[in-house]
Amino acid sequence: MPNLYAAYLKAKADGFDDWPISWNDKEKVITYEVAQTIGEIYSDNQDDVVEECLENMRLFNSYPIDANRDFEFELPENFPNLSILQ
């Protein structure tokens, strides 16, 4: 997830704080819409940021993602480690 992580770091450094809050555990999450936003603003390759977000949604959710893309995944504490492994 190098593109998503780089966009996340730039957004965080710029003070971006429009992360949605998960309905079930009240943690900050990344949604498809947020990936589009930070990809557009903080990356030269928005498509890769969005695709990496969708890939992670598939990994973190045990059920298939439908066309609505209404899913989310939490901002993992080990985000840098995940980005290196991917």
DRENPA-3360 file (N, C-alpha, C; in nm, 2 decimals, always signed):
BEGIN
1 = MPNLYAAY = +0.08/-0.12/+0.00/+0.00/+0.00/+0.00/+0.08/+0.13/+0.00 ~ +0.19/+0.13/-0.07/+0.27/+0.25/-0.06/+0.21/+0.38/-0.11 ~ +0.12/+0.37/-0.21/+0.05/+0.50/-0.25/-0.05/+0.55/-0.15 ~ -0.13/+0.46/-0.10/-0.23/+0.49/+0.00/-0.16/+0.55/+0.13 ~ -0.05/+0.48/+0.17/+0.02/+0.52/+0.29/+0.08/+0.66/+0.27 ~ +0.15/+0.68/+0.16/+0.21/+0.81/+0.13/+0.10/+0.92/+0.13 ~ -0.01/+0.90/+0.07/-0.12/+1.00/+0.07/-0.17/+1.02/+0.21 ~ -0.18/+0.91/+0.29/-0.23/+0.92/+0.43/-0.13/+1.01/+0.51;
9 = LKAKADGF = +0.00/+0.98/+0.49/+0.10/+1.06/+0.57/+0.10/+1.21/+0.53 ~ +0.08/+1.24/+0.40/+0.08/+1.38/+0.35/-0.05/+1.45/+0.41 ~ -0.16/+1.37/+0.40/-0.29/+1.43/+0.46/-0.28/+1.46/+0.60 ~ -0.22/+1.36/+0.68/-0.20/+1.38/+0.82/-0.11/+1.50/+0.85 ~ +0.00/+1.51/+0.78/+0.09/+1.62/+0.80/+0.03/+1.76/+0.77 ~ -0.06/+1.76/+0.67/-0.13/+1.88/+0.63/-0.25/+1.91/+0.72 ~ -0.27/+1.83/+0.82/-0.38/+1.86/+0.91/-0.52/+1.80/+0.87 ~ -0.52/+1.72/+0.77/-0.65/+1.66/+0.72/-0.70/+1.58/+0.84;
17 = DDWPISWN = -0.83/+1.60/+0.87/-0.89/+1.53/+0.98/-1.03/+1.50/+0.95 ~ -1.06/+1.47/+0.82/-1.19/+1.44/+0.78/-1.21/+1.28/+0.77 ~ -1.15/+1.21/+0.86/-1.17/+1.07/+0.87/-1.30/+1.03/+0.93 ~ -1.38/+0.95/+0.87/-1.50/+0.90/+0.93/-1.48/+0.82/+1.05 ~ -1.57/+0.81/+1.14/-1.56/+0.74/+1.26/-1.65/+0.61/+1.24 ~ -1.59/+0.50/+1.27/-1.66/+0.37/+1.26/-1.78/+0.36/+1.35 ~ -1.89/+0.31/+1.30/-2.02/+0.31/+1.38/-2.01/+0.21/+1.49 ~ -1.93/+0.10/+1.48/-1.93/+0.00/+1.58/-1.82/+0.02/+1.69;
25 = DKEKVITY = -1.71/+0.07/+1.66/-1.61/+0.08/+1.77/-1.55/+0.22/+1.78 ~ -1.61/+0.32/+1.71/-1.58/+0.46/+1.72/-1.43/+0.50/+1.69 ~ -1.37/+0.42/+1.60/-1.23/+0.44/+1.56/-1.23/+0.52/+1.42 ~ -1.13/+0.59/+1.39/-1.12/+0.66/+1.26/-1.09/+0.55/+1.16 ~ -1.16/+0.57/+1.04/-1.15/+0.47/+0.93/-1.12/+0.54/+0.80 ~ -1.08/+0.46/+0.70/-1.07/+0.51/+0.57/-1.18/+0.45/+0.49 ~ -1.25/+0.54/+0.42/-1.36/+0.49/+0.33/-1.32/+0.51/+0.18 ~ -1.40/+0.46/+0.09/-1.37/+0.48/-0.05/-1.37/+0.63/-0.08;
33 = EVAQTIGE = -1.46/+0.71/-0.03/-1.47/+0.85/-0.05/-1.35/+0.92/+0.00 ~ -1.30/+0.89/+0.12/-1.18/+0.95/+0.17/-1.06/+0.91/+0.09 ~ -1.05/+0.79/+0.04/-0.93/+0.75/-0.04/-0.94/+0.84/-0.17 ~ -1.05/+0.86/-0.23/-1.06/+0.94/-0.34/-1.01/+1.08/-0.31 ~ -1.06/+1.14/-0.20/-1.02/+1.27/-0.16/-0.87/+1.29/-0.14 ~ -0.81/+1.20/-0.05/-0.67/+1.22/-0.02/-0.59/+1.18/-0.15 ~ -0.64/+1.09/-0.23/-0.57/+1.06/-0.35/-0.56/+1.18/-0.45 ~ -0.67/+1.25/-0.45/-0.68/+1.37/-0.54/-0.59/+1.48/-0.49;
41 = IYSDNQDD = -0.59/+1.50/-0.36/-0.52/+1.62/-0.30/-0.38/+1.59/-0.28 ~ -0.35/+1.47/-0.23/-0.21/+1.44/-0.18/-0.13/+1.34/-0.25 ~ -0.18/+1.30/-0.38/-0.10/+1.21/-0.45/-0.10/+1.24/-0.60 ~ +0.00/+1.20/-0.67/+0.01/+1.22/-0.81/-0.06/+1.10/-0.88 ~ -0.10/+1.00/-0.81/-0.17/+0.89/-0.87/-0.29/+0.85/-0.79 ~ -0.40/+0.92/-0.81/-0.52/+0.90/-0.73/-0.58/+0.75/-0.76 ~ -0.57/+0.70/-0.88/-0.62/+0.57/-0.91/-0.55/+0.46/-0.83 ~ -0.42/+0.47/-0.81/-0.35/+0.37/-0.73/-0.39/+0.38/-0.58;
49 = VVEECLEN = -0.41/+0.50/-0.53/-0.45/+0.52/-0.39/-0.59/+0.46/-0.37 ~ -0.68/+0.48/-0.46/-0.81/+0.42/-0.45/-0.81/+0.27/-0.46 ~ -0.73/+0.22/-0.56/-0.72/+0.08/-0.58/-0.66/+0.01/-0.45 ~ -0.56/+0.07/-0.39/-0.50/+0.01/-0.27/-0.60/+0.01/-0.16 ~ -0.68/+0.12/-0.15/-0.79/+0.12/-0.05/-0.89/+0.01/-0.07 ~ -0.93/-0.01/-0.19/-1.02/-0.12/-0.22/-0.96/-0.26/-0.19 ~ -0.83/-0.27/-0.22/-0.77/-0.40/-0.19/-0.77/-0.43/-0.04 ~ -0.74/-0.32/+0.04/-0.74/-0.34/+0.18/-0.88/-0.36/+0.24;
57 = MRLFNSYP = -0.98/-0.30/+0.18/-1.12/-0.33/+0.22/-1.15/-0.48/+0.20 ~ -1.10/-0.53/+0.09/-1.12/-0.68/+0.06/-1.05/-0.76/+0.17 ~ -0.93/-0.72/+0.21/-0.85/-0.79/+0.31/-0.91/-0.79/+0.45 ~ -0.96/-0.67/+0.49/-1.00/-0.65/+0.62/-1.15/-0.69/+0.64 ~ -1.22/-0.71/+0.54/-1.36/-0.75/+0.55/-1.38/-0.89/+0.50 ~ -1.45/-0.97/+0.57/-1.46/-1.11/+0.54/-1.56/-1.14/+0.44 ~ -1.64/-1.04/+0.40/-1.74/-1.06/+0.30/-1.71/-0.98/+0.17 ~ -1.75/-1.02/+0.06/-1.72/-0.95/-0.07/-1.77/-0.80/-0.07;
65 = IDANRDFE = -1.69/-0.72/-0.14/-1.73/-0.58/-0.15/-1.83/-0.57/-0.27 ~ -1.94/-0.50/-0.25/-2.03/-0.49/-0.36/-2.00/-0.36/-0.44 ~ -2.08/-0.33/-0.54/-2.05/-0.22/-0.63/-2.07/-0.08/-0.56 ~ -2.14/-0.08/-0.44/-2.17/+0.05/-0.38/-2.05/+0.10/-0.31 ~ -1.96/+0.02/-0.27/-1.83/+0.06/-0.20/-1.86/+0.14/-0.07 ~ -1.96/+0.09/+0.00/-2.00/+0.15/+0.13/-1.92/+0.10/+0.25 ~ -1.80/+0.04/+0.22/-1.73/-0.02/+0.33/-1.61/+0.07/+0.37 ~ -1.55/+0.03/+0.48/-1.45/+0.10/+0.54/-1.35/+0.01/+0.60;
73 = FELPENFP = -1.23/+0.06/+0.64/-1.14/-0.01/+0.72/-1.07/+0.08/+0.81 ~ -1.04/+0.03/+0.93/-0.98/+0.12/+1.04/-0.84/+0.16/+0.99 ~ -0.79/+0.27/+1.04/-0.65/+0.31/+1.03/-0.57/+0.22/+1.12 ~ -0.50/+0.13/+1.06/-0.42/+0.03/+1.14/-0.31/+0.10/+1.22 ~ -0.28/+0.05/+1.34/-0.17/+0.11/+1.42/-0.04/+0.07/+1.35 ~ -0.03/-0.04/+1.28/+0.09/-0.08/+1.21/+0.09/-0.05/+1.06 ~ +0.02/+0.07/+1.03/+0.01/+0.11/+0.89/+0.14/+0.10/+0.81 ~ +0.25/+0.16/+0.87/+0.38/+0.15/+0.80/+0.43/+0.01/+0.77;
81 = NLSILQ = +0.41/-0.08/+0.87/+0.45/-0.22/+0.85/+0.37/-0.29/+0.74 ~ +0.24/-0.26/+0.74/+0.16/-0.31/+0.63/+0.20/-0.26/+0.49 ~ +0.23/-0.14/+0.49/+0.27/-0.08/+0.36/+0.40/-0.14/+0.31 ~ +0.49/-0.18/+0.40/+0.62/-0.24/+0.36/+0.59/-0.38/+0.31 ~ +0.50/-0.45/+0.37/+0.48/-0.59/+0.34/+0.40/-0.61/+0.21 ~ +0.32/-0.51/+0.17/+0.24/-0.52/+0.05/+0.32/-0.50/-0.08;
% end
